[in-house]
């Protein structure tokens, strides 16, 4: 299990590169500012971000906020039997830095608690609180990311009318 969740996925679309770019353009809106809304507007697109010559940087449009929403960076490559869209999903850098600082502070508290247990006969039950907070923080990151990752990938597959390329053997080293 990765401490910081991220994924690389290839989506194979039967369409040409120009058609894939057009389909993405039709489903990406500029990033919106901070707004509080309970319902989705009628002209809402599936993603927000930018589409460039070399690829795209997007995130799925959701109601409310989810700091762990996958940030999607993609490249588009034309092939013989269609187009390969390679996407990298990750958590926003600000969230990674924030969680690293937060978990570090809890880690120092845990070290202080263990030191107190060893040197001052502090009750060992006090060590449970920082352990639970660390587990909760890591679990919150993974759950928030995983719950939105699948929705984002499925939406991209729908838009591109594509399928996921099996990458299960992509990292295998053969001698």
C-alpha positions as CSV (number, residue, x, y, z in Angstrom):
1,X,0.0,0.0,0.0
2,X,1.3,3.4,-1.0
3,X,1.5,6.1,1.7
4,X,0.4,8.7,-0.9
5,X,-2.1,7.2,-3.3
6,X,-1.6,7.7,-7.0
7,X,-2.3,5.7,-10.2
8,X,-1.3,5.5,-13.8
9,X,-3.9,4.2,-16.2
10,X,-4.0,3.9,-20.0
11,X,-7.4,4.3,-21.7
12,X,-7.6,3.1,-25.3
13,X,-10.1,4.9,-27.4
14,X,-11.2,3.8,-30.9
15,X,-11.3,7.4,-32.0
16,X,-8.7,9.5,-33.7
17,X,-6.6,11.9,-31.7
18,X,-8.5,14.9,-33.0
19,X,-11.9,13.3,-32.0
20,X,-10.5,12.5,-28.5
21,X,-9.4,16.1,-28.1
22,X,-12.8,17.3,-29.3
23,X,-14.6,15.0,-26.9
24,X,-12.4,16.2,-24.0
25,X,-12.9,19.8,-25.0
26,X,-16.7,19.4,-24.9
27,X,-16.5,18.0,-21.4
28,X,-14.0,20.3,-19.7
29,X,-14.9,23.7,-18.4
30,X,-12.5,26.3,-16.9
31,X,-11.7,25.9,-13.2
32,X,-14.4,27.5,-11.0
33,X,-13.7,29.6,-8.0
34,X,-14.9,28.9,-4.5
35,X,-18.6,28.5,-4.5
36,X,-21.1,26.8,-2.2
37,X,-23.9,25.1,-4.1
38,X,-26.3,22.4,-3.2
39,X,-27.4,21.4,-6.7
40,X,-25.5,21.1,-10.0
41,X,-26.1,23.8,-12.6
42,X,-27.8,22.6,-15.8
43,X,-24.9,23.5,-18.0
44,X,-22.3,21.8,-15.8
45,X,-19.6,19.7,-17.6
46,X,-18.0,16.6,-16.2
47,X,-14.5,18.0,-15.6
48,X,-12.8,21.3,-15.0
49,X,-9.3,22.3,-15.9
50,X,-7.3,22.9,-19.1
51,X,-6.8,21.1,-22.3
52,X,-3.4,21.9,-24.0
53,X,-1.6,20.7,-27.1
54,X,0.4,18.1,-25.2
55,X,-2.5,16.8,-23.0
56,X,-4.7,18.0,-20.2
57,X,-4.9,18.7,-16.4
58,X,-8.4,18.2,-15.0
59,X,-10.4,17.1,-12.1
60,X,-14.0,15.9,-11.9
61,X,-16.7,18.4,-11.0
62,X,-18.5,17.5,-7.8
63,X,-21.0,19.0,-5.6
64,X,-19.4,20.2,-2.4
65,X,-15.7,19.7,-1.6
66,X,-13.4,16.8,-1.4
67,X,-9.7,17.7,-0.8
68,X,-8.7,14.2,-1.9
69,X,-10.3,14.5,-5.3
70,X,-7.8,13.0,-7.9
71,X,-5.9,15.5,-10.0
72,X,-5.7,14.1,-13.5
73,X,-2.8,14.8,-15.8
74,X,-3.0,13.2,-19.2
75,X,-1.3,12.8,-22.5
76,X,-2.9,11.8,-25.8
77,X,-1.0,9.6,-28.3
78,X,-2.3,8.4,-31.6
79,X,-1.8,4.8,-32.4
80,X,-2.6,2.3,-35.2
81,X,-5.9,1.1,-33.8
82,X,-7.1,4.3,-32.1
83,X,-5.7,6.7,-29.5
84,X,-4.0,6.0,-26.1
85,X,-4.8,8.4,-23.4
86,X,-2.3,8.0,-20.5
87,X,-3.5,9.5,-17.3
88,X,-1.8,10.0,-14.0
89,X,-4.0,10.4,-11.0
90,X,-2.7,11.9,-7.8
91,X,-3.8,14.0,-4.8
92,X,-3.3,17.8,-4.9
93,X,0.2,18.8,-3.7
94,X,-1.2,21.2,-1.1
95,X,-3.1,18.4,0.5
96,X,0.0,16.2,0.5
97,X,2.0,18.9,2.3
98,X,-0.8,19.6,4.8
99,X,-1.2,15.9,5.6
100,X,2.6,15.4,6.0
101,X,2.7,18.3,8.5
102,X,-0.3,17.1,10.3
103,X,0.9,13.5,10.5
104,X,4.4,14.7,11.5
105,X,3.0,16.7,14.5
106,X,1.0,13.6,15.6
107,X,4.1,11.5,15.2
108,X,6.1,13.8,17.5
109,X,3.3,13.6,20.0
110,X,3.5,9.8,19.7
111,X,7.3,9.9,20.3
112,X,6.7,12.1,23.3
113,X,4.1,9.8,24.7
114,X,6.4,6.7,24.2
115,X,9.2,8.6,25.9
116,X,6.9,9.4,28.8
117,X,5.9,5.8,29.1
118,X,9.5,4.6,29.2
119,X,11.0,7.2,31.5
120,X,8.2,8.5,33.6
121,X,5.8,5.5,34.0
122,X,3.0,7.2,32.1
123,X,0.0,5.1,31.4
124,X,0.5,3.3,28.0
125,X,-3.1,3.9,27.1
126,X,-2.2,7.5,26.2
127,X,-0.3,6.1,23.2
128,X,-3.5,4.8,21.6
129,X,-4.8,8.3,20.8
130,X,-2.0,9.3,18.4
131,X,-2.0,5.9,16.9
132,X,-5.7,6.2,16.2
133,X,-5.2,9.7,14.8
134,X,-2.4,8.5,12.4
135,X,-4.5,5.6,11.2
136,X,-7.5,7.9,10.7
137,X,-5.4,10.4,8.7
138,X,-4.0,7.8,6.4
139,X,-7.4,6.0,6.1
140,X,-9.1,9.3,5.3
141,X,-6.6,10.1,2.5
142,X,-7.0,6.6,0.9
143,X,-10.8,6.5,1.3
144,X,-11.3,10.0,-0.1
145,X,-9.0,9.3,-3.1
146,X,-10.3,5.8,-3.9
147,X,-14.0,6.7,-3.8
148,X,-13.5,9.5,-6.3
149,X,-10.8,7.8,-8.5
150,X,-13.1,5.1,-9.9
151,X,-15.8,7.7,-10.7
152,X,-13.3,9.9,-12.6
153,X,-11.9,6.9,-14.6
154,X,-15.4,5.7,-15.5
155,X,-16.4,9.1,-16.6
156,X,-13.3,9.4,-18.8
157,X,-14.0,6.0,-20.3
158,X,-17.6,7.0,-21.0
159,X,-16.5,10.2,-22.7
160,X,-13.8,8.6,-24.8
161,X,-15.8,5.4,-25.4
162,X,-12.6,3.6,-24.4
163,X,-11.4,0.7,-22.4
164,X,-8.6,0.4,-19.8
165,X,-5.4,-1.2,-21.0
166,X,-4.3,-3.9,-18.7
167,X,-1.2,-2.6,-16.9
168,X,-0.8,-5.6,-14.6
169,X,2.4,-6.7,-16.3
170,X,3.7,-3.3,-17.2
171,X,6.2,-3.1,-14.2
172,X,7.4,-6.7,-14.6
173,X,11.1,-7.0,-15.3
174,X,12.2,-9.9,-17.5
175,X,15.8,-11.1,-17.6
